[in-house]
């Protein structure tokens, strides 16, 4: 029982720590590497394949910081979409779990559930929330917490990506 409580406390702490450095201890994303193939199942909109810059947000319905970042991600998507910017939310949870959540908390950008070719697994994503920026050629440009993402960061990465 004591081991279970310690494990739960560590997992909860990892979900609530707001620094990418700590969460990167659990996640294997490397800036400069290529985004692996995946077979995501999109639940609503399909992302713009011509986007110059894509923000991929790894999230879960049970993760409080993940839920808190959704309004900010909705706003960034709306503000920069016309400049070649796309946001994609990805969860390992099932469509049956996500659908009722979306009725209460709308996600206005494309969002998907994982398929057999899981990005969570391929990238070593173990701690949430987590986000990466990817350019049009699939190169990972940035990794960190959604709470660290600012409009100026998006503008800077768009400029480097040709947007």
N, CA, C and O of each residue as an XYZ file, in Angstrom:
652
protein
N       0.827     -1.198      0.000
C       0.000      0.000      0.000
C       0.867      1.257      0.000
O       0.581      2.215     -0.718
N       1.934      1.249      0.812
C       2.818      2.402      0.893
C       3.478      2.665     -0.461
O       3.611      3.821     -0.862
N       3.893      1.613     -1.171
C       4.508      1.754     -2.489
C       3.519      2.354     -3.478
O       3.888      3.197     -4.295
N       2.281      1.927     -3.406
C       1.239      2.453     -4.287
C       1.034      3.947     -4.044
O       0.925      4.717     -4.999
N       0.983      4.361     -2.791
C       0.802      5.775     -2.468
C       1.980      6.616     -2.959
O       1.784      7.723     -3.461
N       3.192      6.101     -2.818
C       4.375      6.826     -3.297
C       4.329      6.952     -4.813
O       4.626      8.016     -5.355
N       3.959      5.878     -5.503
C       3.861      5.902     -6.967
C       2.828      6.915     -7.422
O       3.090      7.694     -8.339
N       1.663      6.919     -6.798
C       0.607      7.877     -7.154
C       1.083      9.300     -6.894
O       0.839     10.187     -7.711
N       1.752      9.532     -5.781
C       2.251     10.873     -5.463
C       3.278     11.328     -6.497
O       3.264     12.490     -6.904
N       4.157     10.444     -6.922
C       5.149     10.792     -7.943
C       4.487     11.104     -9.276
O       4.853     12.073     -9.940
N       3.512     10.288     -9.672
C       2.808     10.534    -10.929
C       2.033     11.846    -10.877
O       2.048     12.613    -11.839
N       1.362     12.107     -9.771
C       0.622     13.349     -9.623
C       1.574     14.532     -9.669
O       1.287     15.547    -10.305
N       2.704     14.399     -8.995
C       3.705     15.467     -8.994
C       4.249     15.723    -10.387
O       4.440     16.876    -10.773
N       4.502     14.672    -11.146
C       5.019     14.837    -12.510
C       4.015     15.553    -13.386
O       4.396     16.327    -14.264
N       2.744     15.308    -13.159
C       1.703     15.963    -13.948
C       1.559     17.430    -13.561
O       1.105     18.242    -14.367
N       1.940     17.772    -12.342
C       1.726     19.133    -11.870
C       2.972     20.010    -11.856
O       2.866     21.211    -11.606
N       4.135     19.454    -12.114
C       5.348     20.262    -12.160
C       5.316     21.087    -13.440
O       5.047     20.554    -14.516
N       5.585     22.366    -13.329
C       5.444     23.262    -14.484
C       6.777     23.584    -15.149
O       6.905     24.624    -15.796
N       7.769     22.714    -15.002
C       9.032     22.973    -15.675
C       9.369     21.819    -16.600
O       9.294     20.654    -16.209
N       9.739     22.149    -17.827
C      10.067     21.122    -18.817
C      11.266     20.306    -18.372
O      11.324     19.107    -18.644
N      12.230     20.928    -17.691
C      13.416     20.206    -17.268
C      13.086     18.979    -16.436
O      13.633     17.904    -16.681
N      12.211     19.119    -15.467
C      11.840     17.982    -14.629
C      11.072     16.944    -15.437
O      11.361     15.751    -15.349
N      10.107     17.385    -16.214
C       9.292     16.456    -16.994
C      10.137     15.766    -18.060
O       9.860     14.622    -18.422
N      11.168     16.448    -18.569
C      12.048     15.831    -19.555
C      12.807     14.638    -18.987
O      13.295     13.807    -19.753
N      12.918     14.533    -17.660
C      13.513     13.349    -17.064
C      12.691     12.116    -17.403
O      13.229     11.010    -17.459
N      11.386     12.293    -17.630
C      10.493     11.182    -17.925
C      10.245     11.016    -19.420
O       9.894      9.924    -19.865
N      10.421     12.077    -20.199
C      10.094     12.057    -21.622
C      11.365     12.007    -22.455
O      12.380     12.601    -22.092
N      11.302     11.293    -23.575
C      12.483     11.066    -24.385
C      12.591     11.920    -25.635
O      13.359     11.575    -26.533
N      11.862     13.006    -25.730
C      11.868     13.834    -26.935
C      13.214     14.549    -27.070
O      13.728     15.123    -26.110
N      13.765     14.501    -28.267
C      15.026     15.183    -28.554
C      14.801     16.261    -29.605
O      14.337     15.969    -30.707
N      15.129     17.507    -29.269
C      15.039     18.599    -30.235
C      16.010     18.290    -31.376
O      17.147     17.879    -31.142
N      15.549     18.492    -32.609
C      16.355     18.213    -33.790
C      16.054     16.873    -34.420
O      16.437     16.632    -35.565
N      15.366     15.984    -33.691
C      15.025     14.682    -34.258
C      13.753     14.781    -35.101
O      13.037     15.781    -35.044
N      13.487     13.751    -35.870
C      12.304     13.704    -36.737
C      11.118     13.122    -35.986
O      11.269     12.211    -35.172
N       9.954     13.649    -36.263
C       8.724     13.117    -35.702
C       8.473     11.742    -36.317
O       8.448     11.623    -37.542
N       8.286     10.703    -35.505
C       8.035      9.371    -36.060
C       6.651      9.267    -36.704
O       5.785     10.111    -36.475
N       6.458      8.240    -37.500
C       5.147      7.982    -38.111
C       4.144      7.616    -37.024
O       4.499      7.080    -35.974
N       2.887      7.922    -37.308
C       1.817      7.567    -36.384
C       0.562      7.265    -37.190
O       0.494      7.545    -38.387
N      -0.409      6.704    -36.532
C      -1.705      6.435    -37.160
C      -2.820      6.956    -36.259
O      -3.648      6.199    -35.752
N      -2.809      8.259    -36.079
C      -3.773      8.922    -35.207
C      -5.185      8.828    -35.775
O      -5.386      8.837    -36.990
N      -6.153      8.739    -34.874
C      -7.564      8.779    -35.267
C      -8.119     10.130    -34.826
O      -8.308     10.380    -33.635
N      -8.377     10.997    -35.807
C      -8.881     12.340    -35.502
C     -10.364     12.272    -35.181
O     -11.134     11.585    -35.852
N     -10.748     13.006    -34.131
C     -12.128     12.965    -33.651
C     -12.985     14.080    -34.234
O     -14.212     14.019    -34.155
N     -12.381     15.064    -34.799
C     -13.135     16.176    -35.388
C     -12.361     16.637    -36.612
O     -12.230     15.900    -37.589
N     -11.859     17.841    -36.555
C     -11.084     18.397    -37.667
C      -9.836     17.576    -37.948
O      -9.257     16.956    -37.056
N      -9.439     17.590    -39.222
C      -8.168     16.999    -39.633
C      -7.176     18.153    -39.752
O      -7.528     19.216    -40.263
N      -5.928     17.958    -39.283
C      -4.971     19.069    -39.321
C      -4.584     19.462    -40.746
O      -4.685     18.671    -41.683
N      -4.143     20.697    -40.872
C      -3.675     21.235    -42.140
C      -2.311     20.635    -42.458
O      -1.332     20.912    -41.765
N      -2.246     19.821    -43.496
C      -0.989     19.164    -43.881
C       0.038     20.165    -44.411
O       1.224     19.845    -44.485
N      -0.397     21.358    -44.776
C       0.503     22.376    -45.312
C       0.989     23.362    -44.258
O       1.639     24.352    -44.593
N       0.685     23.107    -42.994
C       1.108     24.017    -41.925
C       2.635     24.093    -41.875
O       3.320     23.078    -42.002
N       3.150     25.292    -41.692
C       4.597     25.491    -41.555
C       5.095     25.097    -40.170
O       6.248     24.697    -40.005
N       4.219     25.214    -39.176
C       4.577     24.925    -37.794
C       3.396     24.252    -37.109
O       2.264     24.728    -37.192
N       3.670     23.140    -36.431
C       2.624     22.409    -35.714
C       3.024     22.243    -34.261
O       4.137     21.823    -33.945
N       2.096     22.580    -33.391
C       2.253     22.335    -31.958
C       1.476     21.066    -31.635
O       0.267     21.003    -31.855
N       2.165     20.057    -31.117
C       1.509     18.821    -30.697
C       1.449     18.827    -29.184
O       2.473     18.892    -28.504
N       0.229     18.759    -28.668
C      -0.010     18.778    -27.231
C      -0.406     17.378    -26.791
O      -1.430     16.856    -27.233
N       0.394     16.766    -25.928
C       0.085     15.456    -25.358
C      -0.665     15.702    -24.054
O      -0.155     16.365    -23.150
N      -1.878     15.165    -23.962
C      -2.748     15.499    -22.856
C      -3.592     14.291    -22.450
O      -3.574     13.258    -23.120
N      -4.327     14.430    -21.356
C      -5.282     13.420    -20.891
C      -6.412     14.124    -20.153
O      -6.219     15.194    -19.577
N      -7.580     13.520    -20.175
C      -8.745     14.120    -19.520
C      -8.568     14.223    -18.007
O      -9.129     15.122    -17.381
N      -7.799     13.320    -17.418
C      -7.609     13.290    -15.964
C      -6.540     14.266    -15.484
O      -6.418     14.493    -14.280
N      -5.769     14.843    -16.389
C      -4.626     15.694    -16.041
C      -5.083     17.155    -15.901
O      -5.431     17.793    -16.895
N      -5.081     17.674    -14.688
C      -5.552     19.042    -14.426
C      -4.763     20.087    -15.220
O      -5.388     20.931    -15.862
N      -3.422     20.077    -15.212
C      -2.697     21.079    -16.006
C      -2.985     20.954    -17.506
O      -2.969     21.953    -18.225
N      -3.247     19.736    -17.975
C      -3.615     19.539    -19.386
C      -4.913     20.276    -19.688
O      -5.014     20.999    -20.679
N      -5.894     20.085    -18.832
C      -7.193     20.743    -19.030
C      -7.062     22.263    -18.945
O      -7.721     22.990    -19.688
N      -6.208     22.737    -18.037
C      -6.031     24.181    -17.871
C      -5.398     24.836    -19.094
O      -5.602     26.028    -19.323
N      -4.635     24.084    -19.883
C      -3.961     24.660    -21.047
C      -4.847     24.707    -22.293
O      -4.500     25.392    -23.254
N      -5.964     24.009    -22.304
C      -6.823     23.945    -23.502
C      -7.315     25.325    -23.950
O      -7.223     25.614    -25.143
N      -7.827     26.190    -23.082
C      -8.260     27.512    -23.554
C      -7.127     28.317    -24.205
O      -7.349     28.992    -25.210
N      -5.925     28.250    -23.642
C      -4.778     28.954    -24.214
C      -4.436     28.378    -25.585
O      -4.140     29.133    -26.511
N      -4.470     27.068    -25.728
C      -4.179     26.435    -27.019
C      -5.260     26.772    -28.046
O      -4.957     26.983    -29.220
N      -6.525     26.822    -27.605
C      -7.609     27.259    -28.502
C      -7.322     28.669    -29.032
O      -7.487     28.940    -30.222
N      -6.893     29.558    -28.135
C      -6.630     30.950    -28.516
C      -5.433     31.057    -29.458
O      -5.486     31.807    -30.433
N      -4.357     30.324    -29.185
C      -3.191     30.348    -30.074
C      -3.550     29.827    -31.459
O      -3.136     30.389    -32.474
N      -4.316     28.759    -31.487
C      -4.729     28.189    -32.774
C      -5.534     29.211    -33.574
O      -5.296     29.399    -34.767
N      -6.468     29.856    -32.927
C      -7.305     30.853    -33.617
C      -6.472     32.041    -34.104
O      -6.685     32.541    -35.208
N      -5.535     32.483    -33.288
C      -4.759     33.680    -33.629
C      -3.765     33.433    -34.773
O      -3.590     34.303    -35.626
N      -3.118     32.275    -34.806
C      -2.016     32.055    -35.743
C      -2.320     31.083    -36.886
O      -1.446     30.837    -37.717
N      -3.517     30.531    -36.952
C      -3.843     29.565    -38.009
C      -3.639     30.153    -39.400
O      -3.175     29.457    -40.303
N      -3.975     31.413    -39.581
C      -3.847     32.047    -40.899
C      -2.385     32.258    -41.305
O      -2.096     32.582    -42.457
N      -1.467     32.073    -40.352
C      -0.042     32.239    -40.636
C       0.667     30.895    -40.840
O       1.897     30.836    -40.859
N      -0.106     29.825    -40.990
C       0.494     28.512    -41.214
C       0.790     27.746    -39.943
O       1.672     26.888    -39.924
N       0.051     28.051    -38.866
C       0.242     27.406    -37.571
C      -0.911     26.449    -37.289
O      -2.073     26.774    -37.532
N      -0.582     25.271    -36.778
C      -1.583     24.261    -36.447
C      -1.315     23.736    -35.046
O      -0.162     23.615    -34.632
N      -2.376     23.427    -34.322
C      -2.277     22.770    -33.026
C      -2.972     21.423    -33.164
O      -4.040     21.326    -33.768
N      -2.363     20.391    -32.604
C      -2.971     19.062    -32.578
C      -2.881     18.536    -31.151
O      -1.800     18.505    -30.564
N      -4.009     18.124    -30.598
C      -4.029     17.494    -29.286
C      -4.056     15.985    -29.452
O      -4.824     15.463    -30.260
N      -3.216     15.271    -28.687
C      -3.147     13.814    -28.795
C      -3.248     13.201    -27.404
O      -2.551     13.603    -26.473
N      -4.136     12.215    -27.289
C      -4.299     11.494    -26.034
C      -4.212      9.990    -26.265
O      -4.528      9.498    -27.348
N      -3.780      9.267    -25.234
C      -3.766      7.803    -25.279
C      -5.116      7.229    -24.852
O      -5.351      6.026    -24.969
N      -5.987      8.084    -24.365
C      -7.280      7.605    -23.899
C      -8.168      7.216    -25.084
O      -7.914      7.618    -26.220
N      -9.189      6.447    -24.810
C     -10.085      5.983    -25.866
C     -11.071      7.081    -26.278
O     -11.304      8.044    -25.547
N     -11.630      6.906    -27.451
C     -12.648      7.839    -27.945
C     -13.840      7.881    -26.993
O     -14.453      8.933    -26.813
N     -14.170      6.752    -26.389
C     -15.299      6.686    -25.449
C     -15.044      7.510    -24.193
O     -15.991      8.024    -23.596
N     -13.801      7.645    -23.784
C     -13.454      8.466    -22.617
C     -13.418      9.940    -23.006
O     -13.875     10.797    -22.249
N     -12.874     10.235    -24.187
C     -12.660     11.616    -24.608
C     -13.964     12.313    -25.018
O     -14.146     13.492    -24.718
N     -14.865     11.609    -25.694
C     -16.089     12.229    -26.224
C     -16.911     12.965    -25.161
O     -17.286     14.113    -25.397
N     -17.210     12.365    -24.005
C     -17.975     13.105    -22.993
C     -17.220     14.317    -22.445
O     -17.823     15.341    -22.123
N     -15.899     14.192    -22.343
C     -15.067     15.310    -21.880
C     -15.206     16.495    -22.831
O     -15.327     17.636    -22.385
N     -15.189     16.232    -24.142
C     -15.252     17.291    -25.153
C     -16.594     18.031    -25.151
O     -16.677     19.168    -25.615
N     -17.630     17.392    -24.633
C     -18.927     18.068    -24.513
C     -18.867     19.161    -23.449
O     -19.583     20.159    -23.537
N     -18.010     18.970    -22.440
C     -17.872     19.945    -21.355
C     -16.766     20.959    -21.628
O     -16.869     22.115    -21.217
N     -15.711     20.534    -22.318
C     -14.541     21.382    -22.569
C     -14.190     21.275    -24.059
O     -13.435     20.388    -24.457
N     -14.729     22.166    -24.867
C     -14.459     22.088    -26.313
C     -12.992     22.337    -26.655
O     -12.364     23.267    -26.150
N     -12.471     21.484    -27.522
C     -11.144     21.674    -28.101
C     -11.393     22.098    -29.535
O     -11.968     21.340    -30.315
N     -10.964     23.308    -29.893
C     -11.293     23.898    -31.187
C     -10.253     23.610    -32.261
O     -10.432     24.006    -33.413
N      -9.194     22.943    -31.910
C      -8.153     22.559    -32.858
C      -8.254     21.048    -33.097
O      -8.922     20.356    -32.328
N      -7.611     20.525    -34.138
C      -7.671     19.074    -34.374
C      -7.151     18.305    -33.165
O      -6.162     18.689    -32.540
N      -7.834     17.221    -32.855
C      -7.422     16.382    -31.739
C      -7.676     14.923    -32.112
O      -8.568     14.606    -32.899
N      -6.864     14.048    -31.521
C      -6.884     12.654    -31.933
C      -6.595     11.730    -30.758
O      -6.061     12.137    -29.727
N      -6.967     10.474    -30.956
C      -6.570      9.402    -30.050
C      -5.507      8.580    -30.764
O      -5.481      8.505    -31.993
N      -4.637      7.969    -29.980
C      -3.539      7.174    -30.532
C      -4.054      5.917    -31.225
O      -5.084      5.355    -30.852
N      -3.315      5.497    -32.237
C      -3.549      4.224    -32.901
C      -2.463      3.249    -32.484
O      -1.855      3.402    -31.424
N      -2.220      2.247    -33.315
C      -1.197      1.237    -33.015
C       0.210      1.827    -33.063
O       1.088      1.399    -32.314
N       0.430      2.818    -33.948
C       1.736      3.491    -34.039
C       1.706      4.715    -33.131
O       1.546      5.842    -33.599
N       1.857      4.488    -31.854
C       1.700      5.522    -30.838
C       2.863      6.509    -30.806
O       4.023      6.111    -30.701
N       2.542      7.800    -30.899
C       3.567      8.830    -30.734
C       4.052      8.889    -29.291
O       5.231      9.135    -29.038
N       3.138      8.661    -28.340
C       3.543      8.635    -26.937
C       4.679      7.617    -26.757
O       5.696      7.908    -26.127
N       4.486      6.433    -27.317
C       5.471      5.360    -27.167
C       6.743      5.669    -27.962
O       7.849      5.543    -27.434
N       6.593      6.068    -29.215
C       7.755      6.321    -30.073
C       8.628      7.461    -29.540
O       9.850      7.419    -29.676
N       8.013      8.468    -28.941
C       8.749      9.613    -28.417
C       9.129      9.460    -26.939
O       9.870     10.278    -26.394
N       8.621      8.415    -26.307
C       8.922      8.210    -24.895
C       8.203      9.175    -23.977
O       8.741      9.564    -22.941
N       6.981      9.569    -24.347
C       6.196     10.496    -23.516
C       5.581      9.705    -22.366
O       4.730      8.841    -22.576
N       6.020     10.011    -21.160
C       5.509      9.311    -19.980
C       4.884     10.261    -18.966
O       4.092      9.834    -18.125
N       5.231     11.548    -19.036
C       4.716     12.530    -18.079
C       3.950     13.612    -18.827
O       4.386     14.086    -19.877
N       2.817     13.993    -18.280
C       1.942     14.996    -18.890
C       1.774     16.181    -17.960
O       1.964     16.054    -16.751
N       1.421     17.332    -18.510
C       1.244     17.653    -19.924
C       2.605     17.823    -20.594
O       3.619     18.034    -19.928
N       2.608     17.728    -21.911
C       3.840     17.880    -22.670
C       3.494     18.359    -24.065
O       2.453     18.002    -24.616
N       4.368     19.166    -24.628
C       4.113     19.711    -25.961
C       5.416     19.759    -26.747
O       6.501     19.900    -26.183
N       5.280     19.639    -28.056
C       6.422     19.808    -28.954
C       5.986     20.652    -30.144
O       4.824     20.622    -30.550
N       6.925     21.400    -30.695
C       6.715     22.113    -31.950
C       7.474     21.368    -33.029
O       8.614     20.952    -32.827
N       6.827     21.201    -34.191
C       7.405     20.478    -35.316
C       7.267     21.340    -36.561
O       6.215     21.940    -36.785
N       8.326     21.411    -37.380
C       8.212     22.175    -38.622
C       7.578     21.319    -39.726
O       7.253     20.153    -39.502
N       7.410     21.896    -40.898
C       6.718     21.227    -42.003
C       7.395     19.922    -42.413
O       6.726     18.993    -42.863
N       8.703     19.847    -42.264
C       9.425     18.626    -42.637
C       9.454     17.580    -41.517
O      10.051     16.516    -41.679
N       8.811     17.881    -40.383
C       8.726     16.920    -39.285
C       9.849     16.988    -38.277
O       9.972     16.098    -37.435
N      10.673     18.023    -38.338
C      11.775     18.187    -37.383
C      11.244     18.816    -36.097
O      10.530     19.818    -36.135
N      11.597     18.224    -34.966
C      11.180     18.740    -33.663
C      12.038     19.955    -33.322
O      13.264     19.866    -33.247
N      11.363     21.104    -33.113
C      12.051     22.372    -32.873
C      12.099     22.776    -31.404
O      12.993     23.513    -30.986
N      11.132     22.290    -30.622
C      10.994     22.739    -29.227
C      10.240     21.675    -28.474
O       9.413     20.964    -29.045
N      10.522     21.563    -27.185
C       9.790     20.648    -26.303
C       9.600     21.320    -24.963
O      10.431     22.128    -24.547
N       8.522     20.995    -24.286
C       8.316     21.567    -22.962
C       6.870     21.504    -22.521
O       6.067     20.733    -23.048
N       6.562     22.325    -21.554
C       5.230     22.384    -20.969
C       4.345     23.352    -21.748
O       4.819     24.412    -22.159
N       3.087     23.021    -21.960
C       2.188     23.976    -22.612
C       2.144     25.320    -21.883
O       1.965     26.357    -22.522
N       2.301     25.320    -20.584
C       2.259     26.573    -19.817
C       3.423     27.507    -20.153
O       3.363     28.699    -19.849
N       4.476     26.981    -20.774
C       5.629     27.796    -21.156
C       5.469     28.440    -22.537
O       6.283     29.275    -22.932
N       4.431     28.056    -23.260
C       4.249     28.543    -24.624
C       3.627     29.936    -24.593
O       2.599     30.164    -23.955
N       4.274     30.859    -25.295
C       3.795     32.231    -25.382
C       3.565     32.583    -26.847
O       4.008     31.870    -27.748
N       2.864     33.698    -27.072
C       2.674     34.174    -28.437
C       4.016     34.490    -29.086
O       4.208     34.234    -30.275
N       4.941     35.045    -28.314
C       6.246     35.384    -28.894
C       7.026     34.130    -29.286
O       7.755     34.150    -30.277
N       6.887     33.047    -28.532
C       7.526     31.789    -28.913
C       6.944     31.281    -30.226
O       7.689     30.867    -31.114
N       5.621     31.307    -30.358
C       4.977     30.863    -31.599
C       5.456     31.726    -32.766
O       5.805     31.200    -33.822
N       5.474     33.054    -32.580
C       5.925     33.950    -33.639
C       7.362     33.669    -34.049
O       7.679     33.655    -35.239
N       8.226     33.446    -33.076
C       9.622     33.164    -33.360
C       9.795     31.858    -34.135
O      10.551     31.806    -35.105
N       9.102     30.816    -33.712
C       9.203     29.529    -34.397
C       8.557     29.573    -35.790
O       9.026     28.918    -36.721
N       7.483     30.348    -35.918
C       6.875     30.534    -37.248
C       7.855     31.218    -38.201
O       7.962     30.837    -39.367
N       8.558     32.218    -37.707
C       9.536     32.943    -38.535
C      10.648     31.997    -39.001
O      11.094     32.074    -40.146
N      11.087     31.118    -38.119
C      12.141     30.152    -38.468
C      11.625     29.054    -39.402
O      12.403     28.424    -40.117
N      10.315     28.831    -39.389
C       9.721     27.751    -40.178
C       9.164     28.224    -41.511
O       8.613     27.427    -42.269
N       9.301     29.504    -41.804
C       8.792     30.022    -43.066
C       7.358     30.500    -43.029
O       6.762     30.748    -44.077
N       6.778     30.638    -41.812
C       5.386     31.085    -41.705
C       5.275     32.565    -41.536
O       4.169     33.094    -41.432
